[in-house]
Structures are given as structure tokens and as C-alpha cells.
Amino acid sequence: MNWDFLKTLKFSDLPLDEEDKTVLAQLAERLQDNYPYNAQEYAGQMIKPPHSLAQAAHWMTSLVNPNNHALDGGLATSALEIEVIDQLGAMVGFESCLGHLTSGGTMANLEALWVGRQSSPQATVIASSASHYTHSRMSEVLGMPFKEVPTDPQGRMEIMALEKLLLTDNVPPVVVVTLGTTGLAKVDPLADVVALREKYTFRIHVDAAYGGYFKLTQLPEATRRHFEAMAQADSVVIDPHKHGLQPYGCGSILLKNPAEGRFYKHDSPYTYFTSGDLHLGEITLECSRPGASAAALWATMKKFPLVPGGRFAHRLQDSLLAAKGLHQCALERGFWSLDPELDICIFSSKGTSSATVSDQNRDFFERKAQKGIHLALLKIKKEQWPWDLRWDSQELIVVRSVLMKPEHNDPVFWTRLLE
């Protein structure tokens, strides 16, 4: 089929009849029941609007509807996927890697743990108490024992507690290190975990689904050293649908050792005959996967290459500056505020008891929502809170703001958010 019409296609060119248009009008009405995710005023959950180029490329490719499982289902988009994976691997620091796109971080982390189990049968998964819940859940799915490492007062994996667990493991475990926890946005001490491999044998999986792209930014040395250590990991997960400007769902898994592709080996008697080249379905757990995701990511990375100091890195830097700016503004206005490491700011009204302060923060959250500014709430445990309080409740509810958009780097917005 000749696909040249895609070069000039407009939405209005689609062969929609009147019934179709009526249904779409009804859908448009139903879609009004959403938060304003694209607006500056939305600084709540980890939802970043995709770039218009990514949306256009995704929509354009969806008309072809390629399936990147096999080359005969997604010839062009499989090539695009291999290109973007190579670029993500180069950003991480892998000289060569094997990888592919996934539906998101959950599936990507599942694959990373599965490869870890294939590499070391009976392996235990070790992750911090601040890691994403997907790791304990996927460990259960895979039948792998799971052990939790406590965090230090700043919310990062406690390295001495990790070493105690490593002393007790007879089978090399999989240690999950998070670069950007989804609650406090803290960076686990990856460089120190890497150093432990001089004494112990274990596999390192880096969950950088949220924070991975910050490797391109200007970070303090205390944080940067851990991002630089990604090159020493065995596997890395990064979600382009978080900071990579992509529509949902677009995750990725990167394996440092391409030879680990052998674990995926399987026989499909009707799939892999059109080419002797690699079919992506031969190195994935998922089968059918949308080629549109690869096309959208490829197009975005053509416009925003993954280079330090480039346009994409500057967008990320604005998010870091926004979190620091909101933090400083909160302190000046009499709030408690935790010093942000990435682009999530945690702050709270002041008070004498955890129950009272929690109520104040809930009221603040609701009041701001009524004024059109949308934030989030977070449960904090006593050991995570550095200020004096009478703890008359099990947890403290604080305000959490995810500043993922460049336009969040705006002092006027910070003032509106906090007033």
C-alpha cells in the first residue's frame, strides 16, 4: 500500500460519517471530566503532557497501526525502536546494550527482575522501603523472595543495612536501586552500591523510570555521581512517558549485556520468517507492542537529542530550578519544606501535632484545588520528618508538588501556589 497520504493528512481528512462525528462530540464532552494536566496550574501527580510533535507522530503512525513484535508487522517502526534504544543506552553510558520499549515501568521492571532470575535462579530481590511497590509485587508474580532495606532519614537506601542483607545471601541477589523515588524524589546511593560489588556478588538493577533523564542535567556532585554510576548497572529502566515527552504508555528496559537476550529464546512457528534480522519479539516478554510508540519517541528525539546542555536538558533543568524555587519560597512564607533533590517539592504547614498539621495540609490541598491549582498529598512517617512534632497520629499528611513542566519555573506561580 502507498502511505504517501500520511505526509499531508489532517484529522478532518478521516472518512468519518455523521454518526462518527456525533459519537466523537459525545466523547469530547465526557473527556471534560479531567484535571487540567497540560496547564501550569497542574502540579500534582507525575503526569507530564506529551510534546505536540510526539502526539502528532503517534497519531500519524497509528493510522498504519504497526506491531513491533515482528518485522512483518512493523518493519519501519522496529528500525526506529532500535535507534531510540541505542540512544537511551548511550545516555546511560552503556557501550552496547539490548533493550526495547514497553508499556511502562511496571512491565520493564518485571522484565529486569525476570532476567535477574534467569541469570541467578533462586535469587532474592532486595529494594529499599521507598522503592516503587511494583518491585515487591513483581517479585511475587515471579516467585522471587523479596527483602526490604530501610531508608536513611533523607529517604535514600541505607547502605549499611544493605550490606547486612548481602552478608546473609548465599545466592547472588538482584539489588534494585532507585534513581528518583516517586514519593520524595530521592536518589539511592548507586555509586556506593556499585562499590559493594568489590566485596559481594550481586546483580544491580536501576529503576530510573522517573529520574533517568536527569543524567543530562547539571546536578550537585553528591547526586551526579550516582547517575554516572548507571553505566555500571546490569539493567536500567527509564520511562519516556514521564520526562521523555511521550504519550502513555512508553517505558523502556536496557540490558548492559546483549548476550542476556538468550533468556528470551523461544520458538514461534509462524512469526519470524520474513527476515534473518532480529525481530524485537525475540527479546521481549510482551508480544504485540505498538510501533506508534517507537515512532513518537524517535520523532521527539530528533527534535530534542539526548545531550547534556541541549534543549531537552534545559527543559529538565527548569524543572529542577522550579522545585528549588518553590522550596525556598515555601520557607520564606513560613512553611516547613524538605530540600528537593530532583523536581518534587514536599512542604507542610507548621504546627505542634501531627494530626493537626495533617488536617491543615488537607485543607490547604482542597483550598488550592477550589482555586484551580492542583497538588498532591503524601504520607510521611515519623523517622522521615526532621522537625519537632507531637505524633498523635501514625502518619503525617504533607503537600507534594511535582514540577515537571518548564513553565513551573516561575516565581509568580510559586507565589500563587503558596498564598
Secondary structure, 3 states (H helix, E strand, C coil): CCCHHHHCCCHHHCCCCHHHHHHHHHHHHHCCCCCCCCCCCECCCCCCCCCHHHHHHHHHHHHHCCECCCCCCCHHHHHHHHHHHHHHHHHHCCCCCEEEEECCHHHHHHHHHHHHHHHCCCCCEEEECCCCCHHHHHHHHHCCCEEEECECCCCCECHHHHHHHHHHCCCCCEEEEEECCCCCCCECCHHHHHHHCCCCCCEEEEECCCCHHHHHCCCCHHHHHHHHHHHHCCEEEECCCCCCCCCCCCEEEEECCHHHHHHHCCCCCCCCCCCCCCCHHHHCCCCCCEHHHHHHHHHHHHHCCCCCCCHHHHHHHHHHHHHHHHHHHHHHCCCEEECCCCCEEEEECCCCEHHHHHHHHHHHHHHHHHCCCECEEEEECHHHCCCCCECCCCCEEEEEEECCCHHHCCHHHHHHHHC
